[in-house]
Amino acid sequence: MNASSEFGPELRRRRLAAGLTLTRLAELLNYSKGHLSKIECGRKVPPPDLARRCDACLGAGGELEVLAPSGTANGRETGVDGGPSGDESPLLRVDRDGVRWPGGLGRRQLLAAGATSVLGLGVAGIGAPRPGDSAVAAGAMPDGAPADLAPVGIFRAQFDQMRLLGQSVDPVLLLPMLTVQTHTLRELAVQAATAERTELLTLAARYAEYAGWMAQESGDNQSALWWTARAVELAEAGGDRHLASYALVRRALVTFYAGDASQTVELVAAAQDGRLPPRIRGLAAQREAQGHALAGDRTASFRSLDRARELLARAAADDGTGEPVLGTGNLADPAAMVTGWCLHDLGHPAQAAEVLDRECPRIPPHAVRSRARYGLRRSLAHAAAGEVEHACALAAELLPSVTVLRSATITTDVARLARELTRFRANRAVLDLQPALAGALHPRQP
């Protein structure tokens, strides 16, 4: 017997040992009694999310979940291609000067994209600094040099604008601009004095790191890993040894979405060295918590979340550098939001929904990508908890933006929500939501 065929009998054994009738277990899991009966008898294969919830409900400590069908990694379907992590990306080509460009675009097209970004984002129209902006973020050098003569200030201000754009547009549209800006910063660094060279290379590394995130959002994991590796090289050339550790957190996000819990935990282990900045260690602890949750280990997951909460609070208290923040800056309490996500993956959707209900309204309105990402997980948690109409109402508000964002990672959660709702296909709210779900899963090509 393989692991899949053992799941049904083991589920029945543990249910009886817990003193639960099939009817009661069905009520606790928000599944039909008939469906569970067929699973116990081996006539149906348990969906990964159901296997996780059965494990949590019966306190199996992961032993029941590992008997779920093969073809998934640690119980989660692969949402985006795990891809090899080689040095070359299929979306990158080398021109005659040895410069790698994405998407088969040539130098002329990319320089045009760069010029468009300068005009469209408005170097001259950056505007007055907002409260709390640093001098560098506002485009002014500390020595009072004019903003239009300070390359670091100009490109730093544009980086903020790029991240703002990344919250509301198709990531593929940003990649050419990010590419040309990264290359321009690198070329400027070659010609700059030593002090400015360090700043330019460090900023180029941040552009490259963000390009990696946009590549992952566009569904190209191989390019994402390539860009992350380039970010590390640029950062080290600029004297920043810490970005290499953060790159492990970024790589772990790829393995997490690919459903590889053990690799996710292993990757971030080296990013929790006590000599690293608290923010990097806090983000690594969060990713580790997600990996443990994916593996069904609640104790380890919550231990990592506690550590993340303490480190991120310390980082927030110490932050006064004016440098671009690593990771998202749109969550009021990142550790709390990730706690909600972990609770769902641990098989506790009602608890997850309670946390996400509290945290999602705190995301600022301009953070469209973040609102869609976490809002859909909130909808998924409510659906899994049996609150179908509320789940559909939440999703209906978010799905139109998903078709614009074209995010591979968000689409993974849309697919999970669609699968969850198939159990309630006769429900009027689910029927009404189907066109929007189909549109988000299969957007029209521009």
SEMI-819407 format. One record per residue (C-alpha): residue number from 1; residue in one letter; x, y, z. Coordinates in Angstrom, 3 decimals. Example, Ala and Ser with C-alpha at 12.3 -4.5 7.8 and 13.67 -1.06 7.14 Angstrom:
BEGIN
> 1/A/12.300/-4.500/7.800
> 2/S/13.670/-1.060/7.140
//
This chain:
BEGIN
> 1/M/0.000/0.000/0.000
> 2/N/1.261/3.448/-0.820
> 3/A/0.838/6.495/1.388
> 4/S/-2.235/7.628/-0.511
> 5/S/-4.127/4.372/0.072
> 6/E/-3.254/4.449/3.779
> 7/F/-4.822/7.878/4.378
> 8/G/-8.467/6.721/4.518
> 9/P/-7.989/3.867/7.006
> 10/E/-5.726/6.026/9.188
> 11/L/-8.273/8.829/9.160
> 12/R/-10.970/6.414/10.292
> 13/R/-8.750/4.928/13.013
> 14/R/-7.891/8.346/14.431
> 15/R/-11.504/9.541/14.202
> 16/L/-12.756/6.566/16.201
> 17/A/-9.927/6.935/18.714
> 18/A/-11.022/10.546/19.235
> 19/G/-14.595/9.405/19.850
> 20/L/-15.982/11.288/16.845
> 21/T/-18.764/10.119/14.593
> 22/L/-18.390/10.687/10.878
> 23/T/-21.201/13.235/11.082
> 24/R/-19.433/15.204/13.824
> 25/L/-16.093/15.199/11.982
> 26/A/-17.862/16.433/8.844
> 27/E/-19.362/19.298/10.861
> 28/L/-15.966/20.243/12.314
> 29/L/-14.320/20.227/8.875
> 30/N/-17.186/21.858/6.962
> 31/Y/-17.246/18.911/4.551
> 32/S/-20.087/16.605/3.630
> 33/K/-20.414/13.307/5.489
> 34/G/-20.670/11.434/2.196
> 35/H/-17.414/12.899/0.903
> 36/L/-15.530/11.948/4.067
> 37/S/-17.033/8.470/3.976
> 38/K/-15.688/7.930/0.469
> 39/I/-12.264/9.147/1.569
> 40/E/-12.202/6.774/4.544
> 41/C/-13.155/3.905/2.246
> 42/G/-10.461/4.847/-0.265
> 43/R/-12.894/5.715/-3.048
> 44/K/-11.872/9.384/-3.100
> 45/V/-8.500/11.102/-2.810
> 46/P/-8.349/13.798/-0.092
> 47/P/-7.523/17.322/-1.311
> 48/P/-4.334/18.664/0.323
> 49/D/-6.167/21.327/2.342
> 50/L/-8.601/18.740/3.685
> 51/A/-5.740/16.428/4.680
> 52/R/-4.172/19.326/6.583
> 53/R/-7.443/20.148/8.350
> 54/C/-8.049/16.506/9.293
> 55/D/-4.564/16.389/10.771
> 56/A/-5.165/19.552/12.809
> 57/C/-8.668/18.530/13.928
> 58/L/-7.519/15.108/15.153
> 59/G/-4.238/16.348/16.632
> 60/A/-2.164/14.026/14.458
> 61/G/0.910/16.247/14.581
> 62/G/1.564/15.944/10.850
> 63/E/1.443/12.131/10.803
> 64/L/-1.891/12.083/8.990
> 65/E/-0.981/14.823/6.537
> 66/V/2.090/12.973/5.260
> 67/L/-0.229/10.202/4.054
> 68/A/-1.922/12.637/1.661
> 69/P/-1.546/11.822/-2.056
> 70/S/1.760/12.311/-3.804
> 71/G/2.030/14.876/-6.576
> 72/T/2.039/17.707/-4.077
> 73/A/4.927/18.923/-1.992
> 74/N/4.119/18.776/1.711
> 75/G/0.450/18.966/0.909
> 76/R/0.377/22.121/-1.200
> 77/E/-0.084/22.155/-4.938
> 78/T/2.669/23.885/-6.794
> 79/G/1.349/27.292/-7.739
> 80/V/4.332/28.582/-9.672
> 81/D/7.126/26.725/-11.357
> 82/G/9.962/25.875/-8.987
> 83/G/12.420/26.158/-11.866
> 84/P/16.166/25.567/-11.815
> 85/S/18.362/28.155/-10.195
> 86/G/20.959/28.351/-12.936
> 87/D/22.868/31.497/-13.782
> 88/E/21.055/32.131/-17.044
> 89/S/17.381/32.892/-17.438
> 90/P/15.317/32.121/-20.528
> 91/L/14.072/35.735/-20.414
> 92/L/17.594/37.171/-20.553
> 93/R/19.856/37.540/-23.543
> 94/V/23.379/38.927/-23.927
> 95/D/24.064/41.773/-26.350
> 96/R/27.350/42.462/-28.128
> 97/D/28.688/44.383/-25.126
> 98/G/28.054/41.473/-22.787
> 99/V/25.081/43.113/-21.079
> 100/R/22.155/40.805/-20.214
> 101/W/18.675/42.109/-21.008
> 102/P/15.277/40.552/-20.216
> 103/G/12.507/39.532/-22.541
> 104/G/14.603/39.634/-25.690
> 105/L/14.532/43.450/-25.645
> 106/G/17.490/45.261/-27.101
> 107/R/19.422/48.222/-25.781
> 108/R/17.365/50.759/-27.743
> 109/Q/14.039/49.498/-26.402
> 110/L/15.340/49.367/-22.858
> 111/L/16.852/52.839/-23.012
> 112/A/13.510/54.061/-24.301
> 113/A/11.863/52.337/-21.366
> 114/G/14.318/54.052/-19.051
> 115/A/13.628/57.446/-20.569
> 116/T/9.914/56.811/-20.289
> 117/S/10.318/55.913/-16.640
> 118/V/12.212/59.140/-15.967
> 119/L/9.523/61.190/-17.687
> 120/G/6.544/59.199/-16.493
> 121/L/7.671/59.002/-12.904
> 122/G/8.716/62.630/-13.049
> 123/V/12.231/63.270/-11.789
> 124/A/11.406/66.957/-12.057
> 125/G/7.973/66.366/-10.577
> 126/I/8.876/64.224/-7.592
> 127/G/7.205/66.913/-5.541
> 128/A/7.621/68.034/-2.000
> 129/P/8.807/65.390/0.446
> 130/R/6.154/63.736/2.517
> 131/P/6.363/63.867/6.314
> 132/G/9.005/61.444/7.491
> 133/D/10.855/61.264/4.155
> 134/S/14.623/61.347/4.492
> 135/A/16.743/63.848/2.601
> 136/V/17.954/61.118/0.298
> 137/A/14.424/59.854/-0.337
> 138/A/13.353/63.384/-1.188
> 139/G/16.099/63.661/-3.795
> 140/A/18.384/66.057/-1.934
> 141/M/21.972/65.348/-0.998
> 142/P/23.052/65.941/2.609
> 143/D/25.487/68.666/1.471
> 144/G/22.602/70.643/-0.052
> 145/A/23.481/69.965/-3.668
> 146/P/20.570/70.487/-6.052
> 147/A/18.403/67.391/-6.407
> 148/D/18.712/67.377/-10.208
> 149/L/22.505/67.039/-9.877
> 150/A/22.484/64.212/-7.349
> 151/P/22.254/60.814/-9.125
> 152/V/21.853/58.834/-5.902
> 153/G/19.002/61.043/-4.729
> 154/I/17.257/60.946/-8.106
> 155/F/17.479/57.169/-8.448
> 156/R/16.546/56.679/-4.795
> 157/A/13.379/58.732/-5.313
> 158/Q/12.611/56.778/-8.486
> 159/F/13.007/53.524/-6.574
> 160/D/10.236/54.575/-4.198
> 161/Q/8.072/55.373/-7.215
> 162/M/8.857/51.991/-8.787
> 163/R/7.753/50.195/-5.644
> 164/L/4.602/52.280/-5.558
> 165/L/3.897/51.382/-9.194
> 166/G/4.568/47.743/-8.398
> 167/Q/1.554/47.777/-6.113
> 168/S/-0.863/48.454/-8.948
> 169/V/0.496/47.371/-12.359
> 170/D/1.445/44.227/-14.233
> 171/P/4.995/43.308/-13.055
> 172/V/6.080/42.603/-16.641
> 173/L/5.666/46.311/-17.380
> 174/L/8.156/47.258/-14.668
> 175/L/10.911/44.785/-15.502
> 176/P/12.397/46.692/-18.496
> 177/M/12.506/49.908/-16.453
> 178/L/14.081/48.162/-13.479
> 179/T/16.636/46.559/-15.771
> 180/V/17.787/49.779/-17.389
> 181/Q/17.899/51.613/-14.059
> 182/T/20.015/48.849/-12.513
> 183/H/22.401/48.893/-15.477
> 184/T/22.608/52.706/-15.433
> 185/L/23.444/52.755/-11.730
> 186/R/26.157/50.175/-12.293
> 187/E/27.672/52.263/-15.117
> 188/L/27.504/55.431/-13.020
> 189/A/29.275/53.619/-10.193
> 190/V/32.198/52.769/-12.461
> 191/Q/32.763/56.472/-13.097
> 192/A/32.041/57.746/-9.591
> 193/A/34.302/58.611/-6.697
> 194/T/34.740/55.945/-4.040
> 195/A/32.133/57.226/-1.562
> 196/E/29.443/57.727/-4.186
> 197/R/30.337/54.451/-5.898
> 198/T/29.367/52.568/-2.754
> 199/E/25.973/54.294/-2.607
> 200/L/25.300/53.712/-6.298
> 201/L/26.165/50.003/-6.143
> 202/T/24.096/49.497/-3.008
> 203/L/21.110/51.174/-4.642
> 204/A/21.639/49.145/-7.840
> 205/A/21.462/46.028/-5.678
> 206/R/18.100/47.108/-4.331
> 207/Y/16.797/47.678/-7.860
> 208/A/18.002/44.202/-8.833
> 209/E/16.429/42.637/-5.744
> 210/Y/13.100/44.284/-6.552
> 211/A/13.389/43.142/-10.167
> 212/G/13.690/39.611/-8.779
> 213/W/10.425/40.032/-6.889
> 214/M/8.679/41.398/-9.983
> 215/A/10.026/38.460/-12.007
> 216/Q/8.565/36.025/-9.477
> 217/E/5.279/37.921/-9.563
> 218/S/5.253/37.539/-13.339
> 219/G/5.635/33.769/-12.941
> 220/D/9.285/33.423/-13.959
> 221/N/11.084/31.879/-10.997
> 222/Q/14.301/31.291/-12.894
> 223/S/14.625/34.993/-13.699
> 224/A/13.703/35.784/-10.087
> 225/L/16.609/33.713/-8.821
> 226/W/18.928/35.180/-11.457
> 227/W/18.078/38.728/-10.414
> 228/T/18.498/37.867/-6.744
> 229/A/21.986/36.534/-7.444
> 230/R/22.860/39.751/-9.316
> 231/A/21.586/41.806/-6.385
> 232/V/23.964/39.980/-4.060
> 233/E/26.902/40.601/-6.408
> 234/L/26.139/44.324/-6.635
> 235/A/25.637/44.629/-2.888
> 236/E/28.921/42.905/-2.118
> 237/A/30.716/45.162/-4.603
> 238/G/29.256/48.079/-2.652
> 239/G/30.382/46.662/0.676
> 240/D/26.961/45.382/1.794
> 241/R/27.394/41.815/3.061
> 242/H/23.899/41.560/4.498
> 243/L/21.865/41.400/1.307
> 244/A/23.241/37.909/0.624
> 245/S/21.426/36.726/3.750
> 246/Y/18.219/38.443/2.717
> 247/A/18.566/36.736/-0.669
> 248/L/18.065/33.446/1.165
> 249/V/14.723/34.759/2.436
> 250/R/13.766/35.675/-1.133
> 251/R/14.808/32.256/-2.443
> 252/A/12.806/30.627/0.335
> 253/L/9.695/32.418/-0.913
> 254/V/10.123/30.632/-4.245
> 255/T/10.414/27.240/-2.552
> 256/F/7.491/28.071/-0.265
> 257/Y/5.175/28.792/-3.194
> 258/A/6.460/25.610/-4.804
> 259/G/5.238/23.768/-1.681
> 260/D/8.673/22.647/-0.434
> 261/A/8.449/23.075/3.347
> 262/S/11.796/21.504/4.274
> 263/Q/13.764/23.539/1.711
> 264/T/12.023/26.710/2.868
> 265/V/13.134/26.118/6.454
> 266/E/16.656/25.097/5.450
> 267/L/17.260/28.141/3.262
> 268/V/16.481/30.697/5.972
> 269/A/18.522/28.971/8.679
> 270/A/21.677/30.818/7.599
> 271/A/19.800/34.147/7.556
> 272/Q/19.238/34.138/11.316
> 273/D/22.802/34.745/12.434
> 274/G/22.864/37.030/15.466
> 275/R/25.277/39.398/13.696
> 276/L/22.732/40.246/11.000
> 277/P/20.372/43.249/11.236
> 278/P/17.152/42.537/13.175
> 279/R/14.923/43.101/10.127
> 280/I/16.638/40.429/8.037
> 281/R/16.532/37.988/10.945
> 282/G/12.870/38.834/11.577
> 283/L/11.917/38.270/7.944
> 284/A/13.859/34.996/7.975
> 285/A/12.015/33.878/11.116
> 286/Q/8.683/34.691/9.431
> 287/R/9.573/32.606/6.393
> 288/E/10.719/29.777/8.667
> 289/A/7.328/29.924/10.429
> 290/Q/5.596/29.581/7.076
> 291/G/7.730/26.568/6.218
> 292/H/6.938/24.886/9.534
> 293/A/3.234/25.612/9.067
> 294/L/3.348/24.047/5.617
> 295/A/4.873/20.959/7.235
> 296/G/2.141/20.898/9.908
> 297/D/4.424/21.732/12.850
> 298/R/2.414/24.230/14.920
> 299/T/4.881/24.402/17.821
> 300/A/7.862/25.216/15.620
> 301/S/5.813/27.647/13.530
> 302/F/4.611/29.663/16.525
> 303/R/8.080/29.636/18.070
> 304/S/9.436/31.206/14.873
> 305/L/6.580/33.725/14.793
> 306/D/7.362/34.832/18.346
> 307/R/10.976/35.378/17.352
> 308/A/9.928/37.268/14.211
> 309/R/7.614/39.538/16.182
> 310/E/10.363/40.528/18.613
> 311/L/12.994/41.113/15.914
> 312/L/10.733/43.140/13.627
> 313/A/9.617/45.323/16.528
> 314/R/13.263/45.977/17.350
> 315/A/14.017/46.772/13.705
> 316/A/11.126/49.253/13.525
> 317/A/12.374/51.020/16.635
> 318/D/15.907/51.284/15.228
> 319/D/14.958/52.332/11.689
> 320/G/16.178/55.829/10.927
> 321/T/18.543/55.277/8.035
> 322/G/16.230/56.413/5.244
> 323/E/17.249/53.346/3.233
> 324/P/14.603/51.366/1.306
> 325/V/12.962/48.878/3.632
> 326/L/13.590/45.209/2.892
> 327/G/10.399/43.276/2.272
> 328/T/6.960/44.797/2.324
> 329/G/6.430/48.064/4.115
> 330/N/2.646/48.014/3.795
> 331/L/1.725/45.790/6.750
> 332/A/1.040/47.376/10.124
> 333/D/2.005/44.145/11.903
> 334/P/3.744/41.714/9.511
> 335/A/4.084/38.966/12.119
> 336/A/0.354/39.078/12.891
> 337/M/-0.548/38.863/9.207
> 338/V/1.768/35.893/8.689
> 339/T/0.273/34.275/11.799
> 340/G/-3.100/34.284/10.061
> 341/W/-1.561/32.707/6.972
> 342/C/0.185/30.052/9.062
> 343/L/-3.010/29.187/10.948
> 344/H/-4.735/28.438/7.657
> 345/D/-1.882/26.223/6.493
> 346/L/-1.934/24.481/9.873
> 347/G/-5.578/23.552/9.307
> 348/H/-7.277/26.140/11.528
> 349/P/-9.213/28.305/9.038
> 350/A/-11.625/29.865/11.550
> 351/Q/-8.738/31.138/13.691
> 352/A/-6.948/32.302/10.559
> 353/A/-10.024/34.247/9.435
> 354/E/-10.252/35.964/12.817
> 355/V/-6.648/37.202/12.590
> 356/L/-6.915/38.241/8.934
> 357/D/-10.195/40.056/9.607
> 358/R/-8.317/42.204/12.084
> 359/E/-5.184/42.828/10.004
> 360/C/-6.393/43.235/6.402
> 361/P/-8.296/46.518/6.956
> 362/R/-5.028/48.023/8.221
> 363/I/-3.353/47.754/4.795
> 364/P/-3.225/51.229/3.192
> 365/P/-5.510/51.825/0.181
> 366/H/-2.639/52.472/-2.253
> 367/A/-1.132/49.020/-1.573
> 368/V/-3.361/47.285/-4.119
> 369/R/-1.131/44.228/-4.533
> 370/S/-0.848/43.687/-0.777
> 371/R/-4.586/44.183/-0.280
> 372/A/-5.342/41.607/-2.985
> 373/R/-2.808/39.100/-1.669
> 374/Y/-3.862/39.093/1.960
> 375/G/-7.509/39.813/1.228
> 376/L/-7.778/36.667/-0.885
> 377/R/-6.197/34.626/1.888
> 378/R/-8.807/36.113/4.204
> 379/S/-11.514/35.035/1.763
> 380/L/-9.954/31.567/1.511
> 381/A/-9.926/31.197/5.299
> 382/H/-13.610/32.130/5.549
> 383/A/-14.495/29.684/2.764
> 384/A/-12.586/26.899/4.483
> 385/A/-14.404/27.735/7.726
> 386/G/-17.745/27.315/5.952
> 387/E/-18.612/31.031/5.767
> 388/V/-19.249/30.851/2.031
> 389/E/-21.305/33.989/1.429
> 390/H/-18.846/36.163/3.363
> 391/A/-15.901/34.597/1.516
> 392/C/-17.541/35.346/-1.834
> 393/A/-18.335/38.933/-0.836
> 394/L/-14.694/39.534/0.112
> 395/A/-13.396/37.943/-3.081
> 396/A/-15.818/39.862/-5.304
> 397/E/-14.239/43.149/-4.178
> 398/L/-10.697/41.931/-4.903
> 399/L/-10.868/39.861/-8.082
> 400/P/-11.129/42.833/-10.507
> 401/S/-7.744/44.102/-9.299
> 402/V/-6.236/40.606/-9.658
> 403/T/-6.840/40.672/-13.409
> 404/V/-4.861/43.933/-13.617
> 405/L/-2.027/42.894/-11.297
> 406/R/-1.337/39.615/-13.162
> 407/S/0.494/38.213/-10.147
> 408/A/1.523/34.561/-10.364
> 409/T/1.652/34.233/-6.584
> 410/I/-1.765/35.826/-6.046
> 411/T/-3.214/33.650/-8.804
> 412/T/-2.070/30.636/-6.776
> 413/D/-4.378/31.721/-3.960
> 414/V/-7.204/32.434/-6.421
> 415/A/-6.880/28.843/-7.652
> 416/R/-7.004/27.560/-4.074
> 417/L/-10.112/29.635/-3.400
> 418/A/-11.762/28.324/-6.568
> 419/R/-11.079/24.734/-5.478
> 420/E/-12.420/25.429/-1.992
> 421/L/-15.620/26.884/-3.395
> 422/T/-16.306/23.921/-5.691
> 423/R/-17.696/22.157/-2.614
> 424/F/-20.442/24.770/-2.542
> 425/R/-21.013/25.025/-6.283
> 426/A/-24.803/25.147/-5.872
> 427/N/-24.613/28.146/-3.548
> 428/R/-25.949/31.311/-5.211
> 429/A/-23.024/33.456/-4.017
> 430/V/-20.556/30.943/-5.487
> 431/L/-22.433/30.845/-8.787
> 432/D/-22.415/34.628/-8.976
> 433/L/-18.671/34.721/-8.310
> 434/Q/-17.717/32.217/-11.015
> 435/P/-17.254/34.727/-13.895
> 436/A/-14.904/36.867/-11.784
> 437/L/-12.974/33.782/-10.646
> 438/A/-12.595/32.601/-14.240
> 439/G/-11.442/36.044/-15.325
> 440/A/-8.792/36.181/-12.600
> 441/L/-7.518/32.676/-13.354
> 442/H/-7.468/33.167/-17.131
> 443/P/-7.000/36.892/-17.826
> 444/R/-7.106/38.100/-21.390
> 445/Q/-3.762/38.892/-22.930
> 446/P/-3.190/42.651/-23.398
//
